[in-house]
Amino acid sequence: MDTGMPWTQFDVDSVDDEYERLQNLGVEFSIKPSIFGTMKYTVFDNTWGNNIEIVTNL
């Protein structure tokens, strides 16, 4: 049985602020802040293969 891709999402007030803060802590992002429809998002890996997405509704 394929369990799929581990994924967690957090809603934040500002994707740009969190992106900058986490980058300064050494987090490497797989997707830079991007806009899709009515949301802005970015994605990083937690080093265990889990994708973590942070999202702001525009």
MMTF fields as JSON, N, C-alpha, C and O atoms, coordinates in Angstrom:
{
  "mmtfVersion": "1.0.0",
  "mmtfProducer": "UNKNOWN",
  "numBonds": 231,
  "numAtoms": 232,
  "numGroups": 58,
  "numChains": 1,
  "numModels": 1,
  "chainsPerModel": [1],
  "groupsPerChain": [58],
  "chainIdList": ["A"],
  "bondAtomList": [4, 2, 8, 6, 12, 10, 16, 14, 20, 18, 24, 22, 28, 26, 32, 30, 36, 34, 40, 38, 44, 42, 48, 46, 52, 50, 56, 54, 60, 58, 64, 62, 68, 66, 72, 70, 76, 74, 80, 78, 84, 82, 88, 86, 92, 90, 96, 94, 100, 98, 104, 102, 108, 106, 112, 110, 116, 114, 120, 118, 124, 122, 128, 126, 132, 130, 136, 134, 140, 138, 144, 142, 148, 146, 152, 150, 156, 154, 160, 158, 164, 162, 168, 166, 172, 170, 176, 174, 180, 178, 184, 182, 188, 186, 192, 190, 196, 194, 200, 198, 204, 202, 208, 206, 212, 210, 216, 214, 220, 218, 224, 222, 228, 226],
  "bondOrderList": [1, 1, 1, 1, 1, 1, 1, 1, 1, 1, 1, 1, 1, 1, 1, 1, 1, 1, 1, 1, 1, 1, 1, 1, 1, 1, 1, 1, 1, 1, 1, 1, 1, 1, 1, 1, 1, 1, 1, 1, 1, 1, 1, 1, 1, 1, 1, 1, 1, 1, 1, 1, 1, 1, 1, 1, 1],
  "groupList": [{"groupName": "MET", "atomNameList": ["N", "CA", "C", "O"], "elementList": ["N", "C", "C", "O"], "formalChargeList": [0, 0, 0, 0], "bondAtomList": [1, 0, 2, 1, 3, 2], "bondOrderList": [1, 1, 2], "singleLetterCode": "M", "chemCompType": "L-PEPTIDE LINKING"}, {"groupName": "ASP", "atomNameList": ["N", "CA", "C", "O"], "elementList": ["N", "C", "C", "O"], "formalChargeList": [0, 0, 0, 0], "bondAtomList": [1, 0, 2, 1, 3, 2], "bondOrderList": [1, 1, 2], "singleLetterCode": "D", "chemCompType": "L-PEPTIDE LINKING"}, {"groupName": "THR", "atomNameList": ["N", "CA", "C", "O"], "elementList": ["N", "C", "C", "O"], "formalChargeList": [0, 0, 0, 0], "bondAtomList": [1, 0, 2, 1, 3, 2], "bondOrderList": [1, 1, 2], "singleLetterCode": "T", "chemCompType": "L-PEPTIDE LINKING"}, {"groupName": "GLY", "atomNameList": ["N", "CA", "C", "O"], "elementList": ["N", "C", "C", "O"], "formalChargeList": [0, 0, 0, 0], "bondAtomList": [1, 0, 2, 1, 3, 2], "bondOrderList": [1, 1, 2], "singleLetterCode": "G", "chemCompType": "PEPTIDE LINKING"}, {"groupName": "PRO", "atomNameList": ["N", "CA", "C", "O"], "elementList": ["N", "C", "C", "O"], "formalChargeList": [0, 0, 0, 0], "bondAtomList": [1, 0, 2, 1, 3, 2], "bondOrderList": [1, 1, 2], "singleLetterCode": "P", "chemCompType": "L-PEPTIDE LINKING"}, {"groupName": "TRP", "atomNameList": ["N", "CA", "C", "O"], "elementList": ["N", "C", "C", "O"], "formalChargeList": [0, 0, 0, 0], "bondAtomList": [1, 0, 2, 1, 3, 2], "bondOrderList": [1, 1, 2], "singleLetterCode": "W", "chemCompType": "L-PEPTIDE LINKING"}, {"groupName": "GLN", "atomNameList": ["N", "CA", "C", "O"], "elementList": ["N", "C", "C", "O"], "formalChargeList": [0, 0, 0, 0], "bondAtomList": [1, 0, 2, 1, 3, 2], "bondOrderList": [1, 1, 2], "singleLetterCode": "Q", "chemCompType": "L-PEPTIDE LINKING"}, {"groupName": "PHE", "atomNameList": ["N", "CA", "C", "O"], "elementList": ["N", "C", "C", "O"], "formalChargeList": [0, 0, 0, 0], "bondAtomList": [1, 0, 2, 1, 3, 2], "bondOrderList": [1, 1, 2], "singleLetterCode": "F", "chemCompType": "L-PEPTIDE LINKING"}, {"groupName": "VAL", "atomNameList": ["N", "CA", "C", "O"], "elementList": ["N", "C", "C", "O"], "formalChargeList": [0, 0, 0, 0], "bondAtomList": [1, 0, 2, 1, 3, 2], "bondOrderList": [1, 1, 2], "singleLetterCode": "V", "chemCompType": "L-PEPTIDE LINKING"}, {"groupName": "SER", "atomNameList": ["N", "CA", "C", "O"], "elementList": ["N", "C", "C", "O"], "formalChargeList": [0, 0, 0, 0], "bondAtomList": [1, 0, 2, 1, 3, 2], "bondOrderList": [1, 1, 2], "singleLetterCode": "S", "chemCompType": "L-PEPTIDE LINKING"}, {"groupName": "GLU", "atomNameList": ["N", "CA", "C", "O"], "elementList": ["N", "C", "C", "O"], "formalChargeList": [0, 0, 0, 0], "bondAtomList": [1, 0, 2, 1, 3, 2], "bondOrderList": [1, 1, 2], "singleLetterCode": "E", "chemCompType": "L-PEPTIDE LINKING"}, {"groupName": "TYR", "atomNameList": ["N", "CA", "C", "O"], "elementList": ["N", "C", "C", "O"], "formalChargeList": [0, 0, 0, 0], "bondAtomList": [1, 0, 2, 1, 3, 2], "bondOrderList": [1, 1, 2], "singleLetterCode": "Y", "chemCompType": "L-PEPTIDE LINKING"}, {"groupName": "ARG", "atomNameList": ["N", "CA", "C", "O"], "elementList": ["N", "C", "C", "O"], "formalChargeList": [0, 0, 0, 0], "bondAtomList": [1, 0, 2, 1, 3, 2], "bondOrderList": [1, 1, 2], "singleLetterCode": "R", "chemCompType": "L-PEPTIDE LINKING"}, {"groupName": "LEU", "atomNameList": ["N", "CA", "C", "O"], "elementList": ["N", "C", "C", "O"], "formalChargeList": [0, 0, 0, 0], "bondAtomList": [1, 0, 2, 1, 3, 2], "bondOrderList": [1, 1, 2], "singleLetterCode": "L", "chemCompType": "L-PEPTIDE LINKING"}, {"groupName": "ASN", "atomNameList": ["N", "CA", "C", "O"], "elementList": ["N", "C", "C", "O"], "formalChargeList": [0, 0, 0, 0], "bondAtomList": [1, 0, 2, 1, 3, 2], "bondOrderList": [1, 1, 2], "singleLetterCode": "N", "chemCompType": "L-PEPTIDE LINKING"}, {"groupName": "ILE", "atomNameList": ["N", "CA", "C", "O"], "elementList": ["N", "C", "C", "O"], "formalChargeList": [0, 0, 0, 0], "bondAtomList": [1, 0, 2, 1, 3, 2], "bondOrderList": [1, 1, 2], "singleLetterCode": "I", "chemCompType": "L-PEPTIDE LINKING"}, {"groupName": "LYS", "atomNameList": ["N", "CA", "C", "O"], "elementList": ["N", "C", "C", "O"], "formalChargeList": [0, 0, 0, 0], "bondAtomList": [1, 0, 2, 1, 3, 2], "bondOrderList": [1, 1, 2], "singleLetterCode": "K", "chemCompType": "L-PEPTIDE LINKING"}],
  "groupTypeList": [0, 1, 2, 3, 0, 4, 5, 2, 6, 7, 1, 8, 1, 9, 8, 1, 1, 10, 11, 10, 12, 13, 6, 14, 13, 3, 8, 10, 7, 9, 15, 16, 4, 9, 15, 7, 3, 2, 0, 16, 11, 2, 8, 7, 1, 14, 2, 5, 3, 14, 14, 15, 10, 15, 8, 2, 14, 13],
  "groupIdList": [1, 2, 3, 4, 5, 6, 7, 8, 9, 10, 11, 12, 13, 14, 15, 16, 17, 18, 19, 20, 21, 22, 23, 24, 25, 26, 27, 28, 29, 30, 31, 32, 33, 34, 35, 36, 37, 38, 39, 40, 41, 42, 43, 44, 45, 46, 47, 48, 49, 50, 51, 52, 53, 54, 55, 56, 57, 58],
  "secStructList": [7, 7, 7, 7, 7, 7, 3, 3, 3, 3, 3, 7, 1, 7, 2, 2, 2, 2, 2, 2, 2, 2, 2, 2, 6, 6, 7, 7, 3, 3, 3, 3, 3, 3, 3, 3, 6, 6, 3, 3, 3, 3, 3, 3, 3, 7, 1, 1, 1, 7, 3, 3, 3, 3, 3, 3, 3, 7],
  "xCoordList": [0.841, 0.0, 0.89, 1.774, 0.644, 1.38, 0.711, -0.477, 1.479, 0.91, 0.926, 0.389, 1.522, 1.527, 2.666, 3.632, 2.537, 3.588, 3.243, 2.177, 4.134, 3.886, 3.846, 4.746, 2.809, 2.624, 1.931, 0.943, 2.436, 1.811, 1.721, 2.627, 0.636, 0.444, 0.158, -0.612, 0.793, 0.532, 0.108, 0.751, -0.966, -1.38, -0.632, -0.553, -0.086, 0.68, 0.168, -0.523, 0.512, 0.107, 0.849, 0.279, 2.128, 2.934, 3.928, 4.869, 3.708, 4.645, 6.029, 7.037, 6.081, 7.379, 8.173, 9.377, 7.506, 8.195, 8.698, 9.831, 7.869, 8.273, 9.375, 10.294, 9.291, 10.327, 11.679, 12.677, 11.697, 12.94, 13.451, 14.642, 12.549, 12.941, 13.526, 14.568, 12.864, 13.332, 14.613, 15.484, 14.741, 15.988, 17.155, 18.241, 16.941, 17.996, 18.388, 19.483, 17.498, 17.791, 18.405, 18.697, 18.599, 19.248, 18.308, 18.759, 17.021, 16.066, 16.234, 16.335, 16.263, 16.352, 14.979, 14.365, 14.506, 13.177, 13.234, 14.13, 12.265, 12.172, 11.326, 11.466, 10.447, 9.648, 9.726, 9.357, 10.203, 10.258, 8.836, 7.935, 8.618, 7.276, 6.656, 7.245, 5.461, 4.756, 3.287, 2.756, 2.642, 1.209, 0.468, 0.838, -0.588, -1.463, -2.895, -3.356, -3.585, -4.954, -4.994, -4.409, -5.693, -5.862, -4.964, -5.242, -3.866, -2.954, -1.506, -1.16, -0.681, 0.773, 1.326, 0.888, 2.286, 2.797, 4.273, 4.833, 4.899, 6.266, 6.377, 5.58, 7.363, 7.49, 8.945, 9.868, 9.124, 10.447, 10.314, 9.214, 11.431, 11.496, 12.038, 12.98, 11.459, 11.909, 13.073, 13.331, 13.771, 14.931, 14.563, 15.44, 13.294, 12.832, 11.946, 11.275, 11.951, 11.164, 9.741, 8.946, 9.414, 8.072, 8.07, 8.888, 7.155, 7.018, 6.201, 5.142, 6.718, 6.018, 5.692, 6.583, 4.419, 3.968, 3.475, 2.742, 3.885, 3.306, 2.525, 2.97, 1.347, 0.385, -0.2, -0.436, -0.426, -1.175, -2.274, -2.016, -3.485, -4.571, -4.452, -4.286, -4.537, -4.384, -5.734, -5.817],
  "yCoordList": [-1.174, 0.0, 1.243, 1.386, 2.132, 3.385, 4.394, 4.687, 4.924, 5.853, 7.294, 8.166, 7.571, 8.932, 9.767, 9.249, 11.058, 11.998, 12.68, 13.285, 12.589, 13.289, 14.802, 15.367, 15.445, 16.87, 17.508, 16.973, 18.645, 19.41, 20.851, 21.358, 21.51, 22.907, 23.753, 23.361, 24.928, 25.905, 27.212, 27.684, 27.795, 29.125, 30.157, 30.037, 31.168, 32.218, 33.581, 33.688, 34.62, 35.978, 36.476, 37.192, 36.098, 36.572, 35.487, 35.171, 34.93, 33.941, 34.563, 33.929, 35.799, 36.447, 36.607, 36.35, 37.03, 37.183, 35.845, 35.752, 34.816, 33.483, 32.893, 32.254, 33.098, 32.627, 33.228, 32.517, 34.544, 35.224, 34.735, 34.465, 34.624, 34.19, 32.782, 32.525, 31.88, 30.492, 30.354, 29.559, 31.116, 31.097, 31.538, 30.964, 32.547, 33.038, 31.985, 32.04, 31.028, 29.926, 28.721, 27.703, 28.841, 27.778, 26.819, 25.816, 27.104, 26.235, 26.413, 27.537, 25.286, 25.319, 25.001, 23.996, 25.847, 25.714, 25.028, 25.287, 24.151, 23.499, 24.316, 24.177, 25.169, 26.08, 27.465, 27.648, 28.424, 29.808, 30.358, 29.808, 31.443, 32.001, 32.224, 32.856, 31.686, 31.733, 32.023, 31.749, 32.586, 32.862, 31.848, 31.585, 31.288, 30.368, 30.761, 30.546, 31.331, 31.766, 32.839, 33.912, 32.533, 33.506, 33.224, 33.672, 32.468, 32.189, 32.363, 32.233, 32.657, 32.689, 31.587, 31.417, 30.831, 29.665, 29.467, 30.024, 28.669, 28.209, 26.843, 26.51, 26.048, 24.677, 24.376, 24.749, 23.688, 23.184, 21.755, 21.288, 21.079, 19.688, 19.685, 20.418, 18.873, 18.867, 17.917, 17.562, 17.505, 16.599, 15.145, 14.282, 14.844, 13.453, 13.081, 12.049, 13.937, 13.669, 14.185, 13.896, 14.943, 15.511, 16.922, 17.756, 17.185, 18.536, 19.386, 18.976, 20.583, 21.531, 22.752, 23.369, 23.087, 24.23, 25.316, 25.046, 26.544, 27.664, 28.505, 28.724, 28.973, 29.579, 30.856, 30.939, 31.841, 33.043, 33.228, 33.168, 33.449, 33.8, 35.27, 36.124, 35.551, 36.942, 37.657, 38.829],
  "zCoordList": [0.0, 0.0, 0.0, 0.844, -0.953, -1.031, -0.104, -0.246, 0.845, 1.821, 1.338, 2.02, 0.19, -0.335, 0.207, 0.767, 0.03, 0.403, 1.732, 1.854, 2.732, 4.0, 3.777, 3.156, 4.283, 4.033, 5.218, 5.721, 5.671, 6.744, 6.292, 5.631, 6.643, 6.259, 7.484, 8.361, 7.534, 8.585, 7.939, 7.001, 8.437, 8.0, 8.835, 10.058, 8.173, 8.849, 8.397, 7.385, 9.155, 8.789, 7.555, 6.732, 7.423, 6.294, 5.867, 6.595, 4.691, 4.154, 3.989, 4.303, 3.499, 3.275, 4.566, 4.589, 5.645, 6.93, 7.458, 7.93, 7.381, 7.869, 7.001, 7.514, 5.7, 4.777, 5.156, 5.271, 5.346, 5.722, 7.083, 7.243, 8.055, 9.407, 9.373, 9.977, 8.675, 8.625, 7.809, 8.162, 6.727, 5.96, 6.826, 6.747, 7.647, 8.543, 9.576, 10.135, 9.831, 10.754, 10.033, 10.659, 8.719, 7.961, 7.249, 6.696, 7.252, 6.564, 5.057, 4.564, 4.326, 2.873, 2.292, 2.652, 1.405, 0.832, -0.528, -1.332, -0.772, -2.073, -3.042, -4.258, -2.509, -3.328, -2.695, -1.535, -3.458, -2.973, -2.908, -3.543, -2.144, -2.044, -3.43, -4.307, -3.588, -4.863, -4.611, -3.535, -5.628, -5.533, -6.392, -7.536, -5.814, -6.528, -6.186, -5.065, -7.149, -6.887, -5.813, -5.963, -4.726, -3.641, -2.45, -1.338, -2.683, -1.575, -2.003, -3.177, -1.028, -1.204, -0.333, 0.805, -0.85, -0.129, -0.387, -1.332, 0.459, 0.273, 0.935, 1.813, 0.519, 1.021, 1.368, 0.644, 2.501, 2.868, 3.377, 3.669, 3.479, 3.927, 5.346, 5.647, 6.223, 7.625, 7.879, 9.029, 6.844, 6.871, 7.106, 7.059, 7.356, 7.472, 6.293, 6.306, 5.271, 4.086, 4.132, 3.238, 5.161, 5.262, 4.698, 5.087, 3.786, 3.234, 4.19, 4.664, 4.463, 5.328, 4.469, 3.886, 4.401, 3.619, 4.558, 5.51, 4.281, 5.029, 4.023, 2.896, 4.453, 3.548, 4.156, 5.361, 3.295, 3.653, 2.619, 1.417, 3.075, 2.158, 1.795, 2.665, 0.529, 0.049, 0.067, -0.299]
}
